[in-house]
Amino acid sequence: MPIIVNLDIMLTKRKMRSNELAEIIDITPANLSILKSGKAKAVRFSTLEAICKALDCQPADILEYVED
């Protein structure tokens, strides 16, 4: 898949656990896990905004396009 999700990298940089982020952005840990694994088919802008706010980052820090 040409879209890479770098959420684990940002969580590590911010010294935050997945469960903590899930609680802050008000989604289930299971849904966050699906997003982190790159298996999500879509991401709501409101969710992306909440992630960026919680991790103090930009969408490009989380999502990366890599050509096949």
C-alpha positions in Angstrom: 0.0 0.0 0.0 1.5 3.4 -1.0 0.3 5.2 2.2 2.5 4.4 5.2 1.2 5.2 8.7 4.0 6.4 11.0 1.9 6.7 14.1 4.2 4.4 16.1 7.2 6.7 15.3 5.3 9.8 16.6 4.1 7.9 19.7 7.7 7.0 20.5 9.0 10.5 19.9 6.3 11.9 22.2 6.9 9.1 24.8 3.2 8.3 24.7 1.5 4.9 24.8 -1.2 3.8 22.4 -3.8 3.5 25.1 -3.1 7.0 26.3 -3.6 8.4 22.9 -6.8 6.4 22.3 -8.2 7.9 25.5 -7.2 11.4 24.7 -8.7 11.3 21.2 -11.7 9.3 22.3 -11.4 6.2 20.1 -11.2 2.6 21.1 -7.7 1.1 21.4 -8.8 -1.5 18.8 -9.6 1.2 16.3 -6.3 3.0 17.0 -4.5 -0.4 16.4 -6.2 -0.7 13.0 -5.1 2.7 12.1 -1.5 2.1 13.4 -1.2 -1.1 11.4 -2.2 0.6 8.2 -5.2 -1.6 7.7 -7.7 1.3 8.0 -9.6 2.0 4.8 -10.2 5.7 5.8 -9.4 8.2 8.5 -11.8 11.0 9.5 -10.3 14.5 9.4 -11.6 15.0 12.9 -9.6 11.9 14.1 -6.5 13.1 12.2 -6.9 16.5 13.7 -7.3 15.1 17.2 -4.2 12.9 16.7 -2.1 15.9 15.5 -3.3 18.0 18.4 -2.5 15.3 21.0 0.9 14.6 19.5 1.7 18.2 18.5 2.5 17.3 15.0 1.4 17.7 11.4 -0.5 15.1 9.2 2.6 14.6 7.2 4.4 13.4 10.3 1.8 10.6 10.6 1.0 9.8 6.9 3.5 9.2 4.2 3.1 8.4 0.5 5.5 5.9 -1.0 5.3 5.0 -4.6 4.9 1.3 -5.4 
